[in-house]
Amino acid sequence: MLNSKSTKLGIFSWFGFDLPLPERLRLIKEAGFTHTSLWWGNDGDEYVPVNKHESVETARATGLEIDNFHVPFLRCCDLWSNNESLRKALVEDHFRWIEDCAHHRIPTMVFHITRGWQPVDSIPAGLDSIAAIIGKAEECGIKLAVENTRQIDKLELIFNEFQSDFFKICFDTSHFWLYSRENPEPFFKLGKHIITTHISDNDETEDRHWIPGLGKTDWNLITKILRNGRYNGLIHLELLRQLPGDNDSPEVFLERAYKKGLELLQSPENHQ
């Protein structure tokens, strides 16, 4: 897919096995990954069974680099809300998460701007919210990476509106294949903004988070988008164990994931 000599492999710290976070991080490191990312939600939720601030040092003590914090997205449409109190409250949450990144020396914050096909209230309100969040990121020296989800028109809108070295894209291959595969052209224009990835496969019906190669994604097309944008950063997997009858141990699952990540980096057709 890319230059394997300079590109690193990472995987999200939650990969579908209900294990204590220190054990998951240890297994990720032992599988060969150099990087991970952390869910930056509420302590005690599904992805953060321990104090999230402590999880940063746990990951680093394991020898893993942390590529990003992924912040909550359930209320992300409030960024576009006509309700000023809702909108400002969520902008303030983003300010706090950016400050957390700066405090822990995490270079990137991954976030969403839309959820599902939920319509947004106000384009001007949304642009005001995003402008404020970008300003905070610039102030703190943290790069924002907005995920591509269903409403690609909103992604195009904000990148036409804002140009900042601190406002970029997290390219999610599963979201792309579900919602944009029939019209990939916007991504050949937006690809230059990609600074991190969520790599996974699906069956064209749900966001399965399968290991690449188990679904229907056209990885040659994914490669063309990344290479067209001159992406040479982290290949970061966002995977879950979901295949029926899959009884692999976490060790075997991570081994399979790591090998597939290397294949994506090293396959001859990706260096033509």
C-alpha positions as CSV (number, residue, x, y, z in Angstrom):
1,M,0.0,0.0,0.0
2,L,2.7,2.4,1.0
3,N,6.4,2.6,1.7
4,S,6.8,-0.2,4.2
5,K,10.3,1.0,5.2
6,S,8.9,4.2,6.8
7,T,5.2,3.3,7.6
8,K,4.3,1.9,11.0
9,L,1.5,-0.5,12.0
10,G,-0.9,0.3,14.7
11,I,-4.2,-1.1,16.1
12,F,-7.0,0.4,18.3
13,S,-6.6,-0.6,21.9
14,W,-10.1,-2.1,21.9
15,F,-10.1,-5.0,19.4
16,G,-13.1,-6.9,20.6
17,F,-11.8,-9.1,23.4
18,D,-13.0,-8.4,26.9
19,L,-9.6,-8.3,28.6
20,P,-8.0,-5.8,31.1
21,L,-6.5,-2.9,29.2
22,P,-2.9,-3.7,30.3
23,E,-3.2,-7.2,28.9
24,R,-4.6,-6.0,25.6
25,L,-1.8,-3.5,25.3
26,R,0.8,-6.1,26.1
27,L,-0.7,-8.5,23.5
28,I,-0.7,-5.7,20.9
29,K,3.0,-5.0,21.5
30,E,3.9,-8.7,21.5
31,A,2.1,-9.1,18.1
32,G,4.6,-6.6,16.6
33,F,2.5,-3.4,16.5
34,T,4.3,-0.2,17.2
35,H,1.3,2.1,17.8
36,T,-2.1,2.1,19.4
37,S,-4.9,4.6,20.0
38,L,-7.1,5.1,23.0
39,W,-10.9,5.8,23.3
40,W,-11.2,9.1,25.2
41,G,-14.7,8.6,26.6
42,N,-15.9,8.3,30.2
43,D,-14.0,6.3,32.7
44,G,-15.7,2.9,33.2
45,D,-17.5,2.7,29.8
46,E,-17.1,-0.1,27.4
47,Y,-13.8,1.0,26.0
48,V,-12.3,2.6,29.1
49,P,-12.7,0.2,32.0
50,V,-10.0,2.0,33.9
51,N,-9.1,5.7,34.5
52,K,-8.4,7.0,31.0
53,H,-5.6,9.2,32.1
54,E,-3.8,6.3,33.7
55,S,-4.2,4.3,30.4
56,V,-1.8,6.7,28.6
57,E,1.1,5.8,30.9
58,T,0.1,2.1,30.8
59,A,0.4,2.1,27.0
60,R,3.7,3.9,27.0
61,A,5.1,1.6,29.7
62,T,4.2,-1.3,27.4
63,G,6.4,0.3,24.7
64,L,3.6,1.5,22.4
65,E,3.3,4.9,20.9
66,I,-0.1,6.5,21.0
67,D,-1.2,7.8,17.7
68,N,-4.4,9.5,18.8
69,F,-7.3,9.8,21.2
70,H,-10.6,9.0,19.7
71,V,-13.2,11.2,21.4
72,P,-17.0,10.4,21.8
73,F,-19.3,11.0,18.8
74,L,-22.8,10.2,20.0
75,R,-23.8,13.9,20.3
76,C,-21.7,15.1,17.4
77,C,-24.6,16.6,15.5
78,D,-25.0,19.1,18.4
79,L,-22.1,20.9,16.7
80,W,-24.6,22.1,14.1
81,S,-27.5,22.7,16.6
82,N,-29.7,25.8,16.7
83,N,-29.8,25.2,20.4
84,E,-26.9,27.5,21.4
85,S,-26.4,25.9,24.9
86,L,-26.2,22.3,23.4
87,R,-23.8,23.5,20.7
88,K,-21.5,25.4,23.0
89,A,-21.4,22.6,25.6
90,L,-20.1,20.2,22.9
91,V,-17.6,22.7,21.6
92,E,-16.3,23.0,25.2
93,D,-16.0,19.3,25.4
94,H,-13.8,19.3,22.3
95,F,-11.7,22.1,23.9
96,R,-11.2,19.9,27.0
97,W,-10.3,16.8,24.9
98,I,-7.8,18.9,22.9
99,E,-6.3,20.1,26.2
100,D,-6.1,16.4,27.3
101,C,-4.1,15.6,24.1
102,A,-1.7,18.5,24.8
103,H,-1.3,17.5,28.4
104,H,-0.4,13.9,27.5
105,R,1.6,14.8,24.4
106,I,-0.8,13.0,22.0
107,P,-0.3,14.5,18.6
108,T,-3.8,13.9,17.1
109,M,-7.5,13.9,18.2
110,V,-9.9,11.9,16.0
111,F,-13.5,13.1,16.0
112,H,-16.8,13.0,14.1
113,I,-18.8,15.9,12.8
114,T,-22.0,13.9,11.8
115,R,-23.7,10.7,12.9
116,G,-25.6,8.5,10.5
117,W,-27.9,10.3,8.2
118,Q,-29.2,12.6,11.0
119,P,-29.8,16.0,9.4
120,V,-28.0,19.0,10.8
121,D,-29.9,22.1,12.0
122,S,-27.7,24.9,10.7
123,I,-24.7,25.0,8.4
124,P,-23.5,28.4,9.8
125,A,-23.7,27.1,13.4
126,G,-21.7,24.0,12.4
127,L,-19.1,26.1,10.7
128,D,-18.8,28.4,13.8
129,S,-18.3,25.3,16.0
130,I,-15.6,23.8,13.8
131,A,-13.9,27.1,13.4
132,A,-13.7,27.4,17.2
133,I,-12.4,23.8,17.6
134,I,-9.7,24.4,14.9
135,G,-8.7,27.6,16.7
136,K,-8.3,25.7,20.0
137,A,-6.3,22.9,18.2
138,E,-4.0,25.5,16.6
139,E,-3.5,27.2,20.0
140,C,-2.5,23.8,21.6
141,G,-0.6,22.4,18.7
142,I,-2.8,19.4,18.3
143,K,-3.9,18.0,14.9
144,L,-7.6,17.3,14.4
145,A,-8.5,14.3,12.3
146,V,-12.2,14.2,11.3
147,E,-13.5,10.8,10.2
148,N,-15.3,10.2,6.9
149,T,-18.7,8.9,7.8
150,R,-22.0,8.9,5.8
151,Q,-22.4,12.6,5.0
152,I,-19.5,13.2,2.7
153,D,-21.0,16.5,1.6
154,K,-20.3,17.9,5.1
155,L,-16.7,16.7,4.8
156,E,-16.3,18.4,1.5
157,L,-18.0,21.5,2.9
158,I,-15.7,22.0,5.8
159,F,-12.5,21.4,3.9
160,N,-13.6,23.9,1.3
161,E,-14.2,26.3,4.2
162,F,-11.2,25.8,6.3
163,Q,-7.5,25.4,5.5
164,S,-5.3,24.7,8.5
165,D,-2.2,22.6,9.1
166,F,-4.1,21.4,12.2
167,F,-7.3,20.3,10.5
168,K,-7.0,16.9,8.7
169,I,-8.7,13.6,8.0
170,C,-8.8,10.1,9.6
171,F,-9.6,7.9,6.6
172,D,-11.9,5.0,7.6
173,T,-11.8,2.4,4.9
174,S,-14.9,0.6,6.1
175,H,-17.0,3.8,6.1
176,F,-15.6,4.6,2.7
177,W,-16.6,1.2,1.3
178,L,-20.1,1.3,2.8
179,Y,-21.0,4.9,1.9
180,S,-18.7,6.2,-0.8
181,R,-17.5,3.3,-3.0
182,E,-19.8,4.3,-5.8
183,N,-18.5,7.9,-5.8
184,P,-14.9,7.8,-4.7
185,E,-13.9,11.0,-6.5
186,P,-14.2,13.3,-3.5
187,F,-11.5,11.3,-1.8
188,F,-9.0,11.8,-4.6
189,K,-9.4,15.5,-3.8
190,L,-9.5,15.1,0.0
191,G,-6.7,12.5,0.2
192,K,-4.0,15.1,0.7
193,H,-5.5,15.9,4.1
194,I,-5.3,12.3,5.5
195,I,-3.0,12.0,8.5
196,T,-4.1,8.7,10.0
197,T,-6.3,5.7,9.1
198,H,-8.9,3.3,10.4
199,I,-8.3,0.2,8.3
200,S,-10.9,-2.6,8.3
201,D,-13.1,-4.6,5.9
202,N,-16.9,-5.2,5.6
203,D,-19.5,-7.1,3.7
204,E,-21.1,-4.0,2.2
205,T,-24.0,-4.2,4.7
206,E,-22.6,-3.2,8.1
207,D,-19.5,-1.6,9.6
208,R,-18.1,-5.0,10.5
209,H,-14.5,-4.0,11.5
210,W,-13.2,-7.2,9.9
211,I,-9.6,-8.0,9.2
212,P,-8.8,-6.8,5.6
213,G,-9.4,-9.5,3.0
214,L,-12.4,-11.0,4.8
215,G,-14.9,-8.7,3.2
216,K,-15.6,-7.1,-0.2
217,T,-13.4,-3.9,0.0
218,D,-11.4,-3.1,-3.1
219,W,-8.0,-2.6,-1.6
220,N,-6.5,-1.5,-4.9
221,L,-8.9,1.5,-4.8
222,I,-8.0,2.2,-1.2
223,T,-4.3,2.2,-2.2
224,K,-4.9,4.6,-5.1
225,I,-6.6,7.1,-2.8
226,L,-3.8,7.0,-0.3
227,R,-1.0,7.1,-2.8
228,N,-2.7,9.9,-4.7
229,G,-2.8,11.9,-1.5
230,R,0.9,11.0,-0.9
231,Y,0.0,9.4,2.4
232,N,3.0,7.8,4.1
233,G,1.8,7.6,7.7
234,L,0.5,5.1,10.1
235,I,-1.5,2.1,8.9
236,H,-3.8,1.9,11.9
237,L,-6.3,-1.1,12.1
238,E,-9.7,-0.7,13.7
239,L,-10.8,-4.3,14.1
240,L,-13.3,-6.4,16.0
241,R,-13.7,-10.2,16.2
242,Q,-17.1,-10.7,14.6
243,L,-17.1,-13.6,12.2
244,P,-19.5,-16.4,13.1
245,G,-17.8,-19.3,14.7
246,D,-14.5,-17.3,15.2
247,N,-12.9,-18.8,18.2
248,D,-9.4,-17.5,17.8
249,S,-7.5,-16.5,20.9
250,P,-6.6,-12.8,21.1
251,E,-3.0,-13.8,20.3
252,V,-4.0,-15.5,17.1
253,F,-6.4,-12.7,16.1
254,L,-3.7,-10.1,16.5
255,E,-1.2,-12.3,14.7
256,R,-3.6,-12.5,11.7
257,A,-4.3,-8.8,11.9
258,Y,-0.5,-7.9,11.9
259,K,0.2,-10.2,9.0
260,K,-2.5,-8.7,7.0
261,G,-1.3,-5.2,7.8
262,L,2.2,-6.2,6.6
263,E,0.6,-7.6,3.4
264,L,-1.1,-4.3,2.7
265,L,2.3,-2.5,3.1
266,Q,4.4,-4.9,1.1
267,S,2.2,-6.3,-1.7
268,P,4.0,-5.7,-5.1
269,E,1.0,-4.1,-6.8
270,N,1.2,-1.3,-4.2
271,H,4.6,-0.2,-5.4
272,Q,4.0,0.1,-9.1
